[in-house]
Amino acid sequence: MTPPSRIFAPGLLDGQVVLLSGGGSGLGRAATLELAALGARVAICGRRAEPLEETAALAGGERVTAHVADIRDEEQVDALVDEVLARHGRIDTLVNNAGGQFLAPAETITPKGFRTVTRLNLDGTWLMTHAVATKAFIPEGEDGRPRGGKVISTTLSPHHGLAGMVHSSAARAGVENMMRELSIEWSRFGIRLNAIAAGQFGTDVFMTKYPRIMVEAAASSVPLGRLGRPEEFAWLVAYLASPAGDFFSGSVLTLDGARDNHLGPWPLAGAADESGEPLQEERRA
């Protein structure tokens, strides 16, 4: 049985159906478990069945279903959305969480490598968003009006550039502006679209994928002095999916411990007095 939420009221998302990509690990897994704990039925997708099935097993019961699909493939995306609608009859929220990139100097990235990242992060987000909108959100409901719905897309901070990841920087910026633009166009259908710009979180993927020296230094680059916890991301997803998120649209919510604003702790070394307080300008009486 799924453990209860530590933050939200039981049954907050009862009756809702969420489609979430990249639910097999990390932030996607944490969000899936939180949404299921709140009563939502969550359909998760990814390219490999095993991690998806592990997430479903962790949720317990039948609230989470696993679907193998490559979000870069238009036909697979269409089939996935059709399958979820056939099973559940509706989709209330789409969480575009699947994504990925690799660390490399810009001059070494081949055209193929660049396209690989942008196809997954940007094109895949568009395919999922368009398919869910046209099949589930825009069609009329029983009251004769568009059903509407929510789209939550995961991107990355900082917004002043991701050094060593030019492909992901370009793609993630495109996703954020896509959410802004569509929040205008599709407001007439009752569709709300937002992005969560996640910083550095202590997921298994982050802790094992990147060079050890970078991982060990990551917390010191965050003004709050620590990595994010996956459940903190999950809580924000649940908040936006709930009625509390109904007036959010076209927003980018940065969740990164202030790393978007400043690299490292404050005050800087050499800019503090002996007690550790920031230096101040001497003022005339």
C-alpha positions as CSV (number, residue, x, y, z in Angstrom):
1,M,0.0,0.0,0.0
2,T,1.3,3.5,-0.9
3,P,2.5,5.4,2.2
4,P,0.4,8.5,3.0
5,S,1.6,11.9,2.0
6,R,3.6,13.9,4.6
7,I,2.3,17.2,3.3
8,F,-1.1,17.0,1.7
9,A,-4.6,15.8,2.8
10,P,-5.5,12.2,2.0
11,G,-7.6,11.9,-1.1
12,L,-6.5,15.3,-2.5
13,L,-6.3,13.9,-6.0
14,D,-9.0,11.2,-5.8
15,G,-10.4,10.5,-9.3
16,Q,-7.7,12.3,-11.2
17,V,-5.6,10.6,-13.9
18,V,-2.0,11.6,-14.5
19,L,0.2,10.6,-17.3
20,L,3.9,11.0,-16.4
21,S,6.9,10.4,-18.5
22,G,10.2,9.2,-17.1
23,G,8.6,7.5,-14.1
24,G,11.2,4.8,-13.7
25,S,13.7,6.6,-11.5
26,G,14.7,9.8,-9.8
27,L,12.3,12.8,-9.7
28,G,9.8,11.0,-11.9
29,R,9.6,8.0,-9.5
30,A,9.2,10.4,-6.4
31,A,6.4,12.3,-8.2
32,T,4.6,9.1,-9.1
33,L,4.6,7.8,-5.6
34,E,3.4,11.1,-4.2
35,L,0.6,11.5,-6.8
36,A,-0.5,7.9,-6.1
37,A,-0.5,8.5,-2.4
38,L,-2.9,11.3,-2.9
39,G,-5.4,9.1,-4.8
40,A,-4.5,9.8,-8.4
41,R,-4.2,7.0,-10.9
42,V,-0.8,7.4,-12.6
43,A,0.2,6.0,-15.9
44,I,4.0,6.2,-16.2
45,C,6.0,5.7,-19.4
46,G,9.6,5.1,-20.4
47,R,11.7,3.1,-22.8
48,R,12.5,0.2,-20.4
49,A,9.9,-1.9,-18.6
50,E,11.9,-3.0,-15.6
51,P,12.3,0.4,-13.8
52,L,8.7,1.3,-14.6
53,E,7.5,-1.9,-13.0
54,E,9.7,-1.2,-10.0
55,T,8.0,2.1,-9.5
56,A,4.6,0.6,-9.8
57,A,5.5,-2.1,-7.3
58,L,6.7,0.6,-4.8
59,A,3.3,2.3,-5.1
60,G,1.5,-0.9,-4.3
61,G,-2.1,-1.6,-5.3
62,E,-3.3,-0.7,-8.8
63,R,-2.9,3.1,-8.8
64,V,0.2,3.0,-11.0
65,T,0.4,1.4,-14.5
66,A,3.6,1.0,-16.5
67,H,3.7,1.7,-20.3
68,V,6.7,1.2,-22.5
69,A,7.0,4.0,-25.0
70,D,9.6,6.3,-26.6
71,I,8.4,9.9,-26.4
72,R,10.5,10.8,-29.4
73,D,8.4,8.6,-31.6
74,E,5.1,10.2,-32.8
75,E,3.3,6.9,-33.4
76,Q,4.3,5.5,-30.0
77,V,3.1,8.7,-28.3
78,D,-0.2,8.5,-30.0
79,A,-0.7,4.9,-29.1
80,L,0.3,5.6,-25.5
81,V,-2.2,8.4,-25.0
82,D,-4.9,6.3,-26.7
83,E,-4.1,3.4,-24.4
84,V,-4.3,5.5,-21.2
85,L,-7.6,7.1,-22.4
86,A,-9.0,3.6,-23.2
87,R,-8.0,2.4,-19.7
88,H,-9.0,5.4,-17.6
89,G,-11.4,7.4,-19.8
90,R,-9.6,10.7,-19.1
91,I,-6.3,12.5,-18.4
92,D,-6.3,15.4,-16.0
93,T,-2.6,16.2,-15.8
94,L,0.4,15.5,-18.0
95,V,3.8,15.6,-16.4
96,N,6.6,15.8,-18.9
97,N,9.4,14.6,-16.8
98,A,11.5,12.4,-19.2
99,G,14.7,14.0,-20.3
100,G,18.4,13.6,-20.5
101,Q,21.7,15.0,-21.6
102,F,25.4,14.3,-21.5
103,L,28.3,16.5,-20.3
104,A,30.6,17.6,-23.0
105,P,32.4,20.8,-24.3
106,A,30.2,22.4,-27.0
107,E,32.9,22.1,-29.7
108,T,33.0,18.3,-29.3
109,I,29.3,17.7,-29.6
110,T,28.3,16.3,-33.0
111,P,25.2,17.2,-34.9
112,K,23.8,13.7,-34.0
113,G,24.6,14.2,-30.4
114,F,22.9,17.6,-30.3
115,R,19.8,16.2,-32.1
116,T,19.6,13.3,-29.7
117,V,19.2,15.6,-26.7
118,T,16.9,18.1,-28.3
119,R,14.7,15.3,-29.7
120,L,14.2,13.9,-26.3
121,N,13.9,17.1,-24.2
122,L,12.2,19.4,-26.7
123,D,10.6,17.3,-29.4
124,G,9.4,14.6,-27.0
125,T,7.8,17.2,-24.7
126,W,6.0,18.7,-27.7
127,L,4.8,15.3,-29.0
128,M,3.4,14.4,-25.5
129,T,1.9,17.8,-24.9
130,H,0.2,18.0,-28.4
131,A,-1.1,14.4,-28.2
132,V,-2.7,14.8,-24.7
133,A,-4.1,18.2,-25.5
134,T,-5.7,17.2,-28.8
135,K,-7.0,13.8,-27.6
136,A,-7.9,14.5,-23.9
137,F,-8.0,18.3,-23.1
138,I,-9.5,20.0,-26.1
139,P,-12.4,17.6,-27.0
140,E,-15.7,18.6,-25.4
141,G,-16.9,17.0,-22.2
142,E,-20.4,16.2,-21.2
143,D,-21.1,19.9,-20.6
144,G,-20.2,20.7,-24.2
145,R,-17.1,22.6,-23.3
146,P,-13.4,21.5,-23.7
147,R,-12.4,19.3,-20.8
148,G,-9.2,21.3,-20.1
149,G,-6.3,20.0,-18.1
150,K,-2.8,20.7,-16.8
151,V,0.7,20.2,-18.2
152,I,3.7,20.3,-15.9
153,S,7.1,20.1,-17.7
154,T,10.4,19.6,-16.0
155,T,13.4,21.7,-17.1
156,L,16.6,22.6,-15.4
157,S,18.2,25.6,-13.7
158,P,20.3,27.7,-13.8
159,H,18.8,30.0,-16.4
160,H,22.1,31.8,-17.0
161,G,23.5,28.8,-18.9
162,L,24.4,25.2,-18.3
163,A,28.1,25.1,-19.1
164,G,29.0,21.8,-20.7
165,M,25.4,21.2,-21.8
166,V,24.7,23.5,-24.7
167,H,22.2,21.0,-26.2
168,S,20.2,20.7,-23.0
169,S,20.4,24.5,-22.4
170,A,18.8,25.1,-25.8
171,A,16.2,22.4,-25.4
172,R,15.1,23.3,-21.9
173,A,14.8,27.0,-22.8
174,G,12.6,25.9,-25.7
175,V,10.4,23.9,-23.4
176,E,9.9,26.8,-20.9
177,N,8.9,29.1,-23.7
178,M,6.7,26.5,-25.2
179,M,4.8,26.3,-21.9
180,R,4.5,30.1,-21.8
181,E,3.3,30.4,-25.4
182,L,0.8,27.5,-25.1
183,S,-0.6,29.0,-21.9
184,I,-1.8,31.9,-24.0
185,E,-3.1,30.0,-27.0
186,W,-4.7,27.1,-25.1
187,S,-6.2,29.2,-22.3
188,R,-9.4,29.2,-24.3
189,F,-9.6,25.4,-23.8
190,G,-9.0,25.6,-20.1
191,I,-5.5,24.2,-20.3
192,R,-2.9,25.4,-17.8
193,L,0.8,24.8,-18.6
194,N,3.8,25.4,-16.3
195,A,7.4,24.4,-16.0
196,I,9.4,23.3,-13.0
197,A,13.1,24.3,-13.3
198,A,14.7,21.8,-11.0
199,G,18.2,22.3,-9.7
200,Q,20.6,19.7,-8.4
201,F,18.8,16.9,-6.6
202,G,20.3,13.9,-4.8
203,T,18.8,11.3,-7.0
204,D,20.5,8.0,-7.8
205,V,21.0,9.1,-11.4
206,F,22.7,12.4,-10.4
207,M,24.9,10.7,-7.8
208,T,26.1,8.0,-10.1
209,K,26.1,9.4,-13.7
210,Y,28.3,12.5,-13.4
211,P,32.1,12.7,-12.5
212,R,32.7,12.2,-8.8
213,I,34.4,15.5,-8.3
214,M,31.3,17.3,-9.7
215,V,28.9,15.3,-7.5
216,E,30.9,15.9,-4.4
217,A,31.1,19.7,-5.0
218,A,27.4,20.1,-6.0
219,A,26.0,20.9,-2.6
220,S,28.6,23.6,-2.1
221,S,27.4,25.4,-5.3
222,V,23.9,25.8,-3.8
223,P,23.4,28.9,-1.5
224,L,21.3,26.7,0.8
225,G,24.2,24.4,1.1
226,R,22.6,21.1,0.1
227,L,21.1,19.1,-2.7
228,G,17.3,19.0,-3.2
229,R,15.4,16.0,-2.0
230,P,13.3,14.2,-4.6
231,E,10.2,14.4,-2.4
232,E,10.5,18.2,-2.5
233,F,10.1,18.1,-6.3
234,A,7.2,15.6,-5.9
235,W,5.4,18.0,-3.5
236,L,5.5,20.8,-6.0
237,V,4.2,18.6,-8.8
238,A,1.3,17.5,-6.5
239,Y,0.6,21.1,-5.5
240,L,0.3,22.1,-9.2
241,A,-1.9,19.1,-10.0
242,S,-4.2,20.0,-7.1
243,P,-6.9,22.7,-7.0
244,A,-4.2,24.9,-5.3
245,G,-2.5,25.1,-8.7
246,D,-5.6,26.0,-10.8
247,F,-4.5,29.7,-11.3
248,F,-0.9,28.9,-12.2
249,S,-0.3,29.0,-16.0
250,G,2.6,30.1,-18.1
251,S,4.9,30.1,-15.1
252,V,8.4,28.7,-14.6
253,L,8.8,27.7,-10.9
254,T,12.5,27.4,-10.1
255,L,13.3,24.8,-7.4
256,D,17.0,24.9,-6.8
257,G,17.9,26.4,-3.4
258,A,18.7,29.8,-4.9
259,R,21.4,28.4,-7.2
260,D,19.8,30.3,-10.1
261,N,20.7,33.5,-8.4
262,H,24.2,32.8,-7.0
263,L,26.8,30.1,-7.3
264,G,27.9,29.0,-3.9
265,P,27.4,30.1,-0.3
266,W,27.1,33.7,0.9
267,P,29.1,35.5,2.1
268,L,31.9,34.6,-0.3
269,A,35.3,33.7,1.1
270,G,37.2,36.9,1.8
271,A,34.0,38.9,2.0
272,A,33.2,38.1,5.6
273,D,34.5,39.3,9.0
274,E,36.1,37.0,11.6
275,S,32.7,36.0,12.9
276,G,31.5,35.0,9.4
277,E,29.2,38.0,8.9
278,P,29.2,39.8,5.5
279,L,31.5,42.8,5.4
280,Q,29.7,46.2,5.4
281,E,30.7,49.5,4.1
282,E,31.8,52.0,6.7
283,R,29.4,54.9,6.8
284,R,30.1,58.4,7.9
285,A,28.3,59.7,11.0
